[in-house]
Amino acid sequence: MPLSVVDFPALGNAPITIQSTFFPNVYLRMDGTGVTTFTGSGGGTVNCQFGAGPLEKFRLHAHADGSYSFESAAFPNVYLRMDGAGLPAVPSGPGGGTVNCQFGAEPYEKFKLRAQADGSFSFESATAFPNAYLRMVGSGVTAATDSGGGIVNCQFAANGGGHEKFVLNVAG
């Protein structure tokens, strides 16, 4: 059963998965290899994976401002980072910006979780890039691979868009 906002406080340190609602069995994958200190442009790799293994598990952290950050369960203190610089101001098309990893949780690593009617969430940049949403395209991701695949970037004004909706579950 998907997690809702009321479930978040009870999670504690339990890892969760972030699954696409549009692409069956496709999960957000974050490889924080080499991300050991803060770097302005971030590093590592964020893409898609078929099924959920170690690189598809996250710890959800709530912040006092109501935002959330996603820490890799496999790479402690490495967080999902979204940079919407240069994102075209249109709510369709291939999106843009950069999604990767960062050591520590600063403004680019904080998200507003926008609940959707179907129980999923859209992830909006909390402060750094208003109206920029996490976008995941898992086309062709039909089997697990060592390096993952697909595209993860940003989309403008896409709250509830097909590629911008995710189900959160406690990791198995």
C-alpha positions, -999 to +999 in steps of 0.1 A: +000+000+000+014+034-010+026+058+018+006+090+025+017+121+043+002+108+075+026+078+073+058+098+071+064+105+108+062+068+117+088+058+091+118+067+113+149+054+095+130+028+074+140+030+038+114+037+011+113+034-027+102+060-053+083+043-081+070+058-114+032+057-118+036+058-156+062+031-161+054-002-145+080-015-120+104+014-128+121+031-098+142+061-091+179+050-090+207+070-073+243+060-075+264+082-052+297+067-060+324+093-054+301+118-037+319+123-005+320+161+000+298+190-010+303+201-046+284+230-061+273+211-092+266+178-074+278+144-088+269+108-091+241+094-112+204+096-109+183+076-134+158+047-136+160+010-127+136-019-133+128-032-099+141-020-066+176-030-054+200-012-030+204+019-052+166+024-053+162+028-015+160+062+002+154+076+037+129+104+039+139+134+060+114+161+070+125+197+074+110+224+097+098+244+066+075+214+055+099+202+028+115+168+025+149+154+014+157+120+001+189+104+014+204+074-003+202+043+019+233+029+001+253+061+004+249+078+038+246+117+037+242+116-001+209+133-012+187+136-043+196+170-059+175+189-085+189+219-104+163+236-125+186+262-140+179+268-177+146+247-175+123+258-203+092+275-189+068+252-207+049+223-191+056+198-219+085+185-240+117+169-229+122+189-197+157+200-187+179+210-158+200+185-139+191+158-114+220+142-096+234+137-061+248+160-034+266+154-001+243+170+025+209+186+021+209+222+011+182+241-009+186+221-041+180+189-021+146+200-006+113+191-021+076+199-016+057+166-019+025+175-038-002+148-030-022+136-060-057+122-060-045+087-069-023+085-038+010+094-056+031+125-052+048+151-075+081+165-062+085+203-066+117+221-057+110+236-023+129+268-025+156+269-052+134+265-084+097+272-078+074+253-101+102+229-112+092+192-108+111+160-108+106+142-141+113+105-148+111+088-182+115+050-180+110+043-217+129+011-226+137+003-189+123-033-190+150-053-172+175-045-144+209-034-155+241-025-135+240+011-148+202+017-149+187+037-178+160+062-188+160+099-181+156+118-148+154+156-151+131+185-144+098+197-159+082+231-155+047+234-141+041+197-142+023+190-109+004+157-115+019+152-150+024+116-162+062+116-159+061+136-127+041+113-104+056+088-080+044+062-055+063+060-022+064+026-005+083+011+024+113-008+008+110-046+009 
